[in-house]
Amino acid sequence: MKPANNENLSLIGVAMDLGAGTRGGSLGPAALRYAGIVERLEKIGYNVKDKGDIVADRNAFSTTPGTNLKNLEEVARVNEELCKIVDQEMAAGRFPLVMGGDHSIAIGTIAGALQHKKKLGVIWFDAHGDMNTGETSPSGNIHGMPMAVSLGIGDKKLTGIGGIENKVEPRNVAFVGCRDLDAGERKVLKELGITVFTMHEIDKWGMTEVMNKAIEIATDGTDGFHVSFDVDSLDPAYVQGTGTRVPGGLTFRESNLGLELVAQTGKMVSAEFVEVNPLIDYKNQTAQAAVTLIGSLMGEWLI
C-alpha cells in the first residue's frame, strides 16, 4: 500500500445537511471518524491532519424571497469557508479530502481546488445529476445543484464562491452511475454536451471501460481532476444510510474498482465523500462502507 498522490493529507469535515431534504447528514463526518477513516488513511501511509469540522447553524432554515432555494444564506456561508480552507491546505502542499455533509459542499471544495488548478476535471459519482437551479429544481434543495454551480450556472451567491471566473469546463466533466435525472437536468446536460455514464452504460460496457472513458475526459488538457463521490451512487442494498436512495445502482465491488482505477492515474488533486447519514443507517454500516471506498480511492492495495 502507498499514497496514491500527495502523502500529506488534510481531512476536512463539513457538518451540514441544510442543502438536503433529510436531516442527519451533518453527522456524516463523525460517523466516518467512528468508522476509522483516520486510522485507515494512516495505515496506507498518509500523514493525516484532521482539520475538524466546519459546522453549519442547524437553525438557519430559510427561503430567499424571489427564489425557491432553501437555506441559501447558510449554505453559501459554509461553502465560502470550505473554499478558503481547501485553498489554504492546497497552498500548503496538502491533499484535501472533504467529508460531508450533504452534496452542496462540493461547491466549496471545487471552488477551493480551482484556486490552484485552473483547468480542473471532475468525475462525479452519483445517482443524480445535481445540475438543477432555483428555476428547475422541484424541491429547492441545494444539494441537487452543486455541479451546475461549479459550471457557473445558478444563483450568484453560489456561483460567486471562489470567483465567478474560476469554473469547470463541461467537456472535462464525467458523471458515473446516474439513474435519476430531472427534466431540467437532462436538458442542460444535453445542451452543454456533458458526458453521463448511466447504469445502462455500466451494465453494457462494464465498470473498467466506463472508468477509462471518464478518466480520459477528466484528464484531457486539465491540471488534474477532482472526485466527488455521493454514496447514493451505490445500490441501496449496500448503503442504507443516505437520504436519496435509488434502486439499481453500483455494486460495492464496482465502486471499489472504479475508485482503484482513479487512484492508479496519480492525477487526482482533491476529493470528497458526501451524503452519509447515520440517523437512517444500521450500525454505521454506510460509513464503514465509505471508509473502505476511500481506502480504494487513496491507493490501498491488498498486496
N, C-alpha and C positions, 0 to 999 in steps of 0.2 A: 504494500500500500504506500502511496505517496500523494502529496498535494497535487491536485490537477492543475493548479495555476499558481498564484501567489501564496506562499506558505503563511504569510501574515494575514490573518482573517479577523474582521470585525463583525461581531454578531449584534444586530440591531433589532430590538423588539418594538412593535407598534401595537399598543393595547387599544385598539379601536374597532368598533363594529357599527359606527354611525352611518357608514356607507352602505350597509346591508339592511335587509328587511327582517332578519332574525338576530336577536341578541345572543351573545355568548362568544362571538369571535374575538372579542377583546381579551379573552382568556387564553387564546391560542399560544402566544409566546411562553406563558407559564407552563402550559401543557407540554410544549416541545422541550422545555428545560427539564421538566419532571421525567420526560421520556428519554433523557440522556443525550441531548444534542451536543452539549459542550464536550462531554467525555468521548463521544463518537468522533467528533472532529479532531480532538487532540490525539486520539488513537491513530487516526490516519496520518498525522504528522503536522497538523496546523498549530501555529502559535495563535491561540484564540484570545481575543479581547472582547469580553461581553460588555457592551455599552449600556445594558439595561434597556428600559422601555420608554418610548415616547407615550405618554398617557393622555388620551382624549378625555374631555369633560363629558361624562356619561349623561349629564343633564342638559346638554346643549342641543336639544331637539328643536328643529325649526324648519319652516318652509319659506324660502325667499320670495317676497312679493314679485309677481310677474313671471314666475317660473315654477315648475313642479319639483325642482331639485330639493331633496331633503337634506337638512343639516349641512348646507353648503359652507357656511362660515367656519365651522369647526373642522370639517373635513379638509378645507383649504388650509387652515392654520396648521393642522398636523402634518400635512404634506409639505408645506413650506419648511417646517422644522426638519422633517425627514430628508428633504432635498439638501439642506445645509449640512446635515451630519454625514450623509453619503459623500458629498463633495469633500468634506474635511478628511474623512477616512481615506478616500482615494488619493487626495493630495499628500497624505502621509505614507502612501505606498502600500495601503492595505486593501484587501478584497472585501467588499461589503456584501454580507449575507443578511437579508432582512426577513424577519419573521412577523407575519400578520396574525390576527387582524384580518379585516376584510380586504377585498382586492382593490379598493380605491387607493390603497397605499402605493400601488405601482406608479401612480402619478409622481409621487415624490422620489421614489427610488430611481426611476428612469431619468427624471429631471436632474437629479444629482449626478448620475453617471454621464449624462450629456455635457456636463461642465468639463469633462476630461476626454471624452470620446465623442467628437463632433459627428462622426459617421458611425452610428450605433445600430447594429442589427438587433432584432428581437425574435426569440422563439417563445411562443405563448401557449402553454398547455392549459386547456380549459374546455369545459362542456359548452361554454357560452362564448359569444363574440366580444362582449364588453366594448361595443362600438356605438352604444346609444348616446344620445344627447338629451338635454332637457325637453326638446321638441319631439323626440321619437320614443323616449322611454315610457313603457306602460306603468312603471312603478315610481319613477323619480329617484330610485336608489343609485347613488353614485358609483357603487361597486360594479355596475353594469356599463360604466363609461370610461375607464382609465386608458384603454388603448386608443380610443378616439381622441382623448385629451393629449396623449403623447404624440399624436399626429398633428396636433394643433386645432382640433375640432371640438367646440364646446364653449362653455361659459368662460369668460375672460379671467375670472378669479382662479380658475383651474389651469387654463392654458398658459397663463402668465407665470406660473410657478417655474422658476429656473430660467426664465427668459423666453419670450414668445419666439425668438429666432432659433432656439435650441430644441429641435423636434426630430422625430424619427421619420425616415423616408418610407413610404408604403411598400416600395419594391424590396425592402430589406426586412419585412415582417412575415413570419410564418406562424399560422395557428395550427395546433395539433390537438386532435381529439374532440373537435366541436360536434355537437349533435342537437343544439337548441339555439336557434338564431331568430331574433325578432325581424319583422318585415323591414323596418328601417335599417337594421344592421345589414341584412342581405343586400339591400340597395346600395349602400355606401361602400361595402366591401367590393361589390362588382364594379362600381364606378372608379374606385381607386386601384383596382387590379391587384388587391391583396390576396396572397395565396392562403387558402384554407384547406387543410388536410382533415376532412371529416372522418368519422369512423368508417365510412364507406371505403375511403382510400386505404385506411389502415387494414381493413379486412381484405381488400383486394390485392394490395401490394406487399403487405407486411410492414412491421414496425421499422425494420432496418432500412428499407427503401424510402419510406416516408421521412425518416430522420436524416438520411443522406441528402435528400432534396431540401429539407428545412434548413439544414446546416449550410448548404450551398447558398441558399437565399440570404441567410443571416450574415454570411461572411463575404458576400460579393461586393467588393470595394469598400468594406467597412473597417473600422479600427478595432473590431471585436464585437461581441454580442452579449445581450442581457437575456437571462432566462427567468420567465415569470411562470411559476407553477401553482395553479389552483388545484387543490386536492379533489375538487369535484370533477376533474378530468378523468379520474378513475371511476369504474363502475361502483355503484353504491354497495355492492356485495363486499367490497374491500374497505370502504370508508363510510361509516355511518355518521361520523361527527363533522358534518359540513351542512350548510344551510340550504343549498340549492341543488339537491341530488337529482340526477337524470339517468335513468337506466340505459344500459347498452354502452358503457364506457370502456376505457382502457383496463386491461387486467393489471394486476400488481407486477407481473413479470414483464409485460410490455413497457410499463412505465420505467422500471429499473433499467431495461435495455436501452430505452430512448435516452435516459439520463447518462448512462455509461458511455454511449456514443458521443454525447455532448462533451463529457469530461475528456475523452480522447483527443478532441480537437486542440485543447490548450488555448482556445481563443475566447473563452467566456470571461467577461470582465466584471460582472455583477449578477446577483440572483436574489430571488425572493420566493418564499413559500407562504401561501395565504389560505384563508378560509377554514382553518382548523377550529372547530367549535366543540370544546369538551362538554358543554352543557347538554348536548344532544348525542353524546358518544357513549360507548360502553367500555368501561375500564381503560379509558385513554388509548384505545386501540388505533384511532386515526392518527394521533400524534406519534405513536410508536411506528406506524407505517411511514409517516412523513420523515421521521428521523432516518429510517432505512433508505428511503429515496434520496434524501440529502446526502447520505453517505455515497450512494452511487454517483450522484452529480459531482461530488467533490473528490472523486478519484479513489474510492475504496475498492480494493480488489481482493478476491479470496486468496489468490496465490501471486 
